[in-house]
Amino acid sequence: MKVLKQIMKEIKAYDTIIVHRHQRPDPDALGSQGGLVEILKASFPEKRILKAGDTVAGLAFLSQMDTVNDEDYAEALVITVDTANQPRVSDQRYNTGKKLIKIDHHPNDDPYGDLLWIETEASSCSEMIYDFYDHHHGELTMTTEAARLLYAGIVGDTGRFLYPATTPHTLCVAAELSKYPFSTRDLNDQMNVISRDVARLSGYVLESLEIDEYGIAKVILTHEVMEKFGVKDSETSAVVSLPGTIEGVVSWGIFVEQPKGDFRIRLRSKGPFINELAKKYHGGGHPLASGAHAKDLEEAEALYQDLRQIGKTFLAG
């Protein structure tokens, strides 16, 4: 694959490499970022390779960020992973380096960077990083820590291998990574555990979920609800998949009120594509898993009505 050779050529050409990922990272963002950095550090110990981004809440067991100074970017190669759109890159200094490479598995709606490697069929960016290593296995070194991080990223973005993006290749990659001496059981336990507050919120989500005649569901998590259960916005990712476990639910949205009264919306689907809807409402993502934003409750309701129409059309076949 030509682009993989080009990426390796650029990596070899730079003494400083800085890897970024998206804001409010999930396991795949941290896994692909940290996994790539660990592989490159082991393969090129003479190079300075750094992880850049905001503070990681609740996922510190996966990866910690490095201190990156402005001057580090002057002659650096910058690589972004798992980040489709430029506004979502964590730490906007990503565009101040010498050259920029984008590695991602989301639809390429914002084709930024000097060199791009996009694989929308990949289950995760972590799977792509493994494929990059495998393509250059004679020159790159896999470590136990890199394997742990990439495995976590794959598990996170496939919903523990339940989502449609899971392919036979995904399972083969996970099997190869699991051969390294880290405990997949301990890692899964760390990723699966939730606080008692989130457990109580889960009960609220299941009890309060509104489901229409087309199998379209929603739940609104207001300031009052979040305060009642003592849960932060970053912790709501743990409840996103819950509606999909209910019989008859086809697509759904989790509407989380933000400090200024706007809403962060997590959209999921088991059939109709929702990423175009997400784009309409200031977001984007995968066909069956996207994120959007509404400026107020009225716009949030408008999005939900559009989602209902998508569900109606889908059922009509």
C-alpha positions in Angstrom: 0.0 0.0 0.0 1.7 3.2 -1.2 0.4 5.5 1.5 1.9 3.3 4.2 5.3 3.5 2.6 4.9 7.3 2.4 4.1 7.5 6.1 7.1 5.4 7.0 9.3 7.6 4.9 8.1 10.7 6.7 8.6 9.1 10.1 12.1 8.2 9.3 12.9 11.7 8.1 12.0 13.5 11.3 13.7 13.6 14.7 10.6 14.9 16.5 7.2 13.3 16.1 4.1 14.6 17.9 0.9 12.5 17.9 -2.5 14.1 18.5 -6.0 12.7 18.9 -9.5 14.1 19.4 -10.9 16.0 22.3 -12.7 14.0 25.1 -11.0 10.9 24.0 -12.4 7.4 24.0 -10.4 4.2 24.2 -9.7 4.1 20.5 -8.4 7.7 20.5 -6.0 6.9 23.4 -5.2 3.4 22.1 -4.3 4.4 18.6 -2.3 7.5 19.8 -0.5 5.6 22.6 0.0 2.5 20.6 1.6 4.3 17.7 3.8 6.3 20.1 5.0 3.1 21.9 5.7 1.3 18.6 7.7 4.3 17.3 9.6 4.7 20.5 10.7 1.1 20.5 11.6 1.2 16.8 13.4 4.6 16.8 14.8 5.2 20.3 16.9 8.0 19.0 13.8 10.1 18.1 11.8 12.3 20.4 8.2 11.1 20.2 5.4 12.8 22.2 1.7 12.4 22.9 -0.3 15.7 22.9 -3.8 16.4 24.1 -6.1 17.5 26.9 -6.4 15.8 30.3 -7.9 12.3 30.2 -10.8 11.9 32.5 -11.6 8.3 33.6 -9.2 6.6 31.3 -5.9 7.4 33.0 -5.2 3.6 33.2 -4.7 3.7 29.5 -2.4 6.6 28.7 -1.0 9.8 30.1 -0.1 12.8 28.0 3.4 14.3 27.6 4.4 17.9 28.2 4.8 19.4 24.7 6.2 22.9 24.3 5.5 25.3 21.5 9.1 25.1 20.3 8.8 21.3 19.9 6.6 21.8 16.8 9.2 23.9 14.9 10.8 20.9 13.0 8.3 18.2 14.0 6.2 15.7 12.1 2.7 15.9 13.5 0.3 12.9 13.2 -3.4 13.0 14.1 -5.2 9.8 14.8 -8.9 9.0 15.1 -9.9 12.6 14.4 -12.1 13.3 11.4 -12.5 17.1 11.8 -9.9 19.8 12.5 -12.0 21.5 15.3 -12.0 18.2 17.2 -8.2 17.9 17.4 -7.1 18.1 21.0 -4.5 20.9 21.3 -4.8 23.2 18.3 -1.0 23.5 17.9 -1.3 20.3 15.7 -1.1 22.5 12.6 2.1 24.3 13.6 4.5 21.5 12.8 6.6 21.0 9.7 4.3 18.4 8.2 1.0 16.9 9.1 -0.3 13.3 8.6 -3.9 12.3 9.2 -4.7 8.7 10.1 -8.4 8.0 10.6 -11.3 5.5 10.0 -14.1 8.1 9.9 -15.6 9.4 6.6 -13.1 11.9 5.2 -15.4 15.0 5.3 -12.5 17.3 6.3 -9.5 16.2 4.3 -6.8 18.1 6.2 -3.1 17.4 6.3 -0.2 16.9 3.9 -0.6 13.1 3.8 -3.8 11.2 4.5 -4.5 7.6 5.3 -8.3 6.9 5.6 -9.8 3.4 6.0 -13.6 3.7 6.7 -13.9 0.0 6.6 -11.6 -0.4 9.6 -13.3 -1.1 12.9 -11.1 1.4 14.7 -8.0 3.6 14.3 -6.2 1.2 16.6 -6.8 -1.6 14.0 -5.2 0.7 11.4 -2.1 1.3 13.6 -1.7 -2.5 13.9 -1.9 -2.8 10.1 0.7 -0.1 9.8 3.0 -2.1 12.1 2.2 -5.3 10.3 3.0 -3.8 6.9 6.4 -2.8 8.2 7.0 -5.6 10.7 10.6 -5.9 9.6 11.3 -2.3 10.6 8.9 -1.7 13.5 8.8 -3.2 16.9 5.6 -4.1 18.8 5.7 -3.9 22.6 3.5 -5.3 25.2 2.3 -1.8 26.1 1.5 -1.0 22.5 -0.4 -4.2 22.2 -2.4 -3.5 25.3 -3.3 0.0 24.1 -4.3 -1.1 20.6 -6.4 -4.0 22.0 -8.2 -1.5 24.2 -8.9 0.7 21.3 -10.3 -2.1 19.2 -12.5 -3.4 22.1 -13.8 0.1 22.7 -14.7 1.0 19.2 -16.3 -2.4 18.4 -18.4 -2.5 21.6 -16.5 -5.6 22.7 -16.8 -7.0 19.1 -20.6 -6.5 19.0 -20.8 -3.7 16.5 -21.2 -4.2 12.7 -17.7 -2.7 12.1 -16.2 -5.9 13.6 -14.8 -8.0 10.7 -12.9 -11.3 10.5 -9.7 -9.1 10.1 -10.6 -7.3 13.3 -10.8 -10.5 15.2 -7.5 -11.7 13.8 -5.8 -8.5 14.8 -7.3 -8.7 18.3 -6.1 -12.3 18.5 -2.5 -11.3 17.5 -2.4 -8.5 20.1 -3.7 -10.8 22.8 -0.6 -13.0 22.4 1.4 -10.3 24.2 1.8 -10.7 28.0 -0.8 -8.3 29.3 -4.1 -9.4 30.9 -7.0 -9.0 28.6 -9.2 -9.9 31.5 -7.9 -7.1 33.7 -8.1 -4.7 30.8 -11.7 -5.6 30.0 -12.5 -5.3 33.7 -11.0 -1.8 33.8 -12.9 -0.7 30.7 -16.2 -2.3 31.8 -16.4 -1.1 35.4 -18.8 1.8 36.2 -19.2 3.8 39.3 -22.3 3.5 41.5 -23.4 6.9 40.3 -23.3 5.9 36.7 -25.1 2.7 37.6 -27.9 4.8 39.1 -27.9 7.0 36.0 -28.2 3.8 33.8 -31.4 3.0 35.6 -32.7 6.5 35.0 -31.9 6.2 31.3 -33.7 2.9 30.9 -36.7 4.1 32.9 -37.0 7.5 31.2 -36.3 6.5 27.6 -39.0 7.6 25.1 -39.5 5.2 22.2 -41.8 6.0 19.3 -43.7 3.8 16.9 -40.7 3.6 14.6 -38.3 2.4 17.2 -36.6 5.8 17.6 -35.7 6.6 21.1 -34.4 9.5 23.1 -33.5 10.5 26.6 -32.6 14.0 27.8 -30.0 14.4 30.6 -30.5 17.9 32.0 -28.3 19.7 34.4 -30.7 18.7 37.2 -30.5 15.0 36.3 -26.7 15.1 36.1 -26.4 16.8 39.4 -29.0 14.4 41.0 -26.8 11.4 40.1 -23.5 13.2 40.5 -22.3 12.3 37.0 -20.1 14.3 34.7 -20.6 14.6 30.9 -17.5 12.5 30.3 -19.1 9.6 32.2 -22.3 9.5 30.1 -20.5 7.5 27.4 -21.1 4.5 29.6 -24.9 4.7 29.1 -24.9 5.3 25.3 -25.3 1.7 24.3 -28.1 0.9 26.8 -31.1 1.8 24.5 -29.8 -0.6 21.9 -30.3 -3.5 24.3 -34.1 -2.9 24.3 -36.3 -4.9 22.0 -37.7 -2.8 19.1 -35.2 0.1 19.4 -33.7 0.9 16.0 -32.0 4.3 16.5 -31.6 6.6 19.5 -30.1 9.8 20.8 -28.6 10.6 24.3 -29.1 14.4 24.8 -26.7 15.8 27.4 -27.1 19.4 28.5 -23.9 21.4 28.6 -23.0 24.2 31.0 -24.3 27.0 28.7 -27.6 25.3 28.0 -26.6 23.7 24.7 -26.7 19.9 24.1 -24.2 17.3 23.2 -25.9 14.5 21.4 -24.7 11.0 21.0 -26.5 9.2 18.1 -26.5 5.5 17.6 -28.3 3.2 15.2 -28.9 -0.5 14.4 -30.0 0.1 10.8 -30.6 3.6 9.3 -27.6 5.7 8.6 -27.3 8.7 10.9 -24.1 10.4 10.0 -25.6 12.8 7.5 -28.1 13.9 10.2 -25.2 14.5 12.5 -23.5 16.7 9.9 -26.7 18.7 9.6 -26.5 19.4 13.3 -22.8 20.5 13.6 -21.3 17.0 14.0 -20.5 13.8 12.1 -19.1 10.3 12.5 -19.8 6.8 11.3 -23.0 5.7 9.6 -24.2 3.9 12.7 -22.4 5.9 15.4 -22.2 9.7 15.3 -22.2 12.8 17.5 -24.0 16.1 17.0 -24.7 19.4 18.8 -27.8 21.5 19.4 -27.7 25.1 20.6 -30.9 24.7 22.7 -33.7 22.4 23.6 -35.7 23.5 20.5 -32.9 22.5 18.1 -32.5 19.3 20.0 -36.2 18.5 19.4 -35.8 19.4 15.8 -33.0 16.8 15.5 -35.1 14.2 17.2 -37.9 14.8 14.7 -35.5 14.4 11.8 -34.3 11.2 13.4 -37.9 10.0 13.6 -38.4 10.7 9.9 -35.2 8.7 9.1 -36.6 5.8 11.1 -40.0 6.0 9.4 -38.4 5.9 6.0 -36.1 3.0 7.0 -39.0 0.9 8.2 -41.0 1.7 5.0 -38.1 0.0 3.2 
